[in-house]
Amino acid sequence: MLDPVQVLSDYVRFPSVSADPAFHEGLNGARQYACGVLEQLGFKVEVVPTGLHPIILAERGGDRAWPHVIIYGHYDVQPPDPLNKWTTPPFEPVIRGRRLYGRGTADNKGPQAVQFGALAKVFAENPNLPLRITFLIEGEEEIGSPSFADFLKKHRDRLREANLVLLSDTGSPNPEQIVITTGLRGLTGLEVTLTGPRTDLHSGIHGGALLNPIQAISELCASLHAPDGRVNIPGFYDDVREPAQWERDELAKYPRTLEDYKQFLGVSQFYTAPGYTALEAVRFGPTLDFNGIGGGYQGEGSKTVIPSKAFVKITMRLVPDQKAEVIRELLEKTLRHRCPPGIKMEFSLKEGGSPYAVVPPGHPNTPADQSPVLARAFQSADAAITECFGKKPLYLREGGSVPIIGQIRQQTGLDSVMIGLFTPEDNLHAPDESFSLDILERGVAAYAKLIKGLAAG
Amino acid sequence: MLDPVQVLSDYVRFPSVSADPAFHEGLNGARQYACGVLEQLGFKVEVVPTGLHPIILAERGGDRAWPHVIIYGHYDVQPPDPLNKWTTPPFEPVIRGRRLYGRGTADNKGPQAVQFGALAKVFAENPNLPLRITFLIEGEEEIGSPSFADFLKKHRDRLREANLVLLSDTGSPNPEQIVITTGLRGLTGLEVTLTGPRTDLHSGIHGGALLNPIQAISELCASLHAPDGRVNIPGFYDDVREPAQWERDELAKYPRTLEDYKQFLGVSQFYTAPGYTALEAVRFGPTLDFNGIGGGYQGEGSKTVIPSKAFVKITMRLVPDQKAEVIRELLEKTLRHRCPPGIKMEFSLKEGGSPYAVVPPGHPNTPADQSPVLARAFQSADAAITECFGKKPLYLREGGSVPIIGQIRQQTGLDSVMIGLFTPEDNLHAPDESFSLDILERGVAAYAKLIKGLAAG
């Protein structure tokens, strides 16, 4: 029978770096490998071409009355640079201690090996398991899933027949405390470029006559937060839904103190908007952050120039029920309103994704019309994790953004059950990425239990 | 007799770029050439070594009762890049129309050719002219004169025996309207670096918990100007001396309208502190400008990072009687006071030079104890320019800074008579730099008259 450690090791050997065209063969190899495993598991495998890296769409059909779960994953990985920081080569997986090292072991090939291993186990016991499964494994996740929205639109009718999405591309604090992610912040932003004089000017000859674009951009940026730390854009908080008490209670069980967190960040004090602790603010609160600013002379020493231009890159993390489009328009309107006379303002890089949240069954704010299959999936996951990892999972929203989760809900109406299988120790996106063999083993057992729980009774 | 056009052409042929060690031979060549011309004119020439490029110190002695003038110039030039923008090679001087083209023709070899030509003419008529002259020609002006302060200190006693400094390293608006520069703004500044978290952070995972250094630097920068455009540093204006009415009157004769100036800058409106027009503000008012700002991700597209650091380069142009040290300390104190908690602030690049101003004879604010030789120099220059250029010169302070002028006064007590011989058409520091042969010709005549006027009667 399929050995998940062997599967993961074989899978990682293909250098499937989506960001770099030089790794084209690695992407093909990883995709073909995953297709082979899925065929071996009895799936009908289709490879759907996109503008860039094809998407694997694999189906296990069955009676239309059976529950239907979509399992999402990605076969692409982050670039392995800097190579000289790896203890062993990134695409030559090796086991040291109870970990398998290699690029992609945790993100996202390890969790897929868990799912493959669990299915092999379940199908060996019950080849006629009454459950329909559709695998969606994309190859562009690490570069922002540029083809995924189009794919969803084209396959919407087929996908919306399913009951839920199951995935493991989020994290947990440690192998003892698994997190089921119940929400993700949305993301929207703008790049703002200001132009003052037609060309860079000598600050001696012309200083004092005109508004310096760096001054203008500083004053604009400074206007975007109130002294109490809240975002100072009229209407910004209008649609913000406060976290439920049970969500704060769950977070209170999170194994990290504020003092730990401060030390981790390396700051002497937090800076949060009123009403949230720092640990709450990063999950429940919306933000406006400056990701980059530039203008004028940035080299060594001094050059007494008044620059013609300055720019800033702004992104905002959104929480339910803020809408990306609406908030981006509020920002644009506010900036236009505050732009000083004599300065030309241009916007670029308009991108965005709305926030996502789901409420598991059994809470005061669980929707009355929640799908019974989704409810059963959460309950099965809870029971399976409690049994196999030894502790009840925490249900937490996460501060990051996974735009495909919001897109899936928008296009198909489906909610997602996100089970965190990687931990901070795994070094995602960094040298010496690894995946815990303990989590792999417990994960296979838990996923098997969950899959069985999902099947028709 | 010495032909100033030939001298300029020969002098320009030496590529004396001080910023680039590759031009070492060019610097040696230009220096030796200037020394040769000065010896030919009867000067006793000394080459004073410095840490970098030696200074020419050439003397024409005489009776100690004779007036004594120091003539300042520099034999180094700006780099010629971008080379492909030159019509003819920068170090192969050619005449087109009534202009000599080549790097350094205007800045500063042309004005020196004027001085050499004038002296040759005067000495031919009167070999025993009762005037002592000391030439100081440095080779590091285009890189900020790093060796000059030390040189001044070492030769202070010898130099302070002179009565005044004469130089032509400033500009005039056109060949019909010569400007005698009566003041220069001072310059001081700081580079400010702010550090927030110990490393760059993911803005999804950590956004909302801590103060983003770009936000902090924007708020600091925004705090440095009041809404009316004045610099918002307590004490900044305490020592500012308002321009005299005659200075405003002189400026009103300057051949540029506010509308012209706006078009030149390419702005739809000015931004000046109260009490000054834009043309006044750049000469009579102090400023605080941001010359560069940077932090976070500045590449193409988007990277959702909270940066660990952000920096800004600030310089201030100072007017009499502000003092560079005092103002820089006020800025430091204000920044430290306003730096938000949780942010580490560091300063670098502390540099500075105080402003300079001189009042020519015949004004309400001319010092009662003004040296008669200085007064005669201004009067001779005025008469010579009026006669040879056809129009009375304007007496104007300039917005730029020439730190050596302030240093000379500080070390020797000497004032400077600065006669502007280059014009905007000359393309200083840019491709196709040139010098007007009309100005060269009129300049020789005017300088000859001035020199004769300066000599003992």
Interface residues (C-beta under 8 A of the other chain):
Chain A: R185 L187 G189 E191 G196 P197 R198 T199 L201 H202 S203 G204 I205 H206 G207 G208 A209 L210 L211 N212 I214 Q215 I217 S218 E219 C221 A222 S223 H225 Y261 L265 G266 V267 S268 Q269 F270 Y271 T272 A273 Y276 A278 L279 A281 V282 G285 P286 T287 D289 F290 N291 G292 I293 G294 G295 G296 Y297 Q298 G301 S302 K303 T304 V305 I306 P307 A310 V312 K313 T315 R317 P340 P341 G342 L349 E351 E398 G399 G400 S401
Chain B: R185 L187 G189 E191 G196 P197 R198 T199 L201 H202 S203 G204 I205 H206 G207 G208 A209 L210 L211 N212 I214 Q215 I217 S218 E219 C221 A222 S223 H225 Y261 L265 G266 V267 S268 Q269 F270 Y271 T272 A273 Y276 A278 L279 A281 V282 G285 P286 T287 D289 F290 N291 G292 I293 G294 G295 G296 Y297 Q298 G301 S302 K303 T304 V305 I306 P307 A310 V312 K313 T315 R317 P340 P341 G342 L349 E351 E398 G399 G400 S401
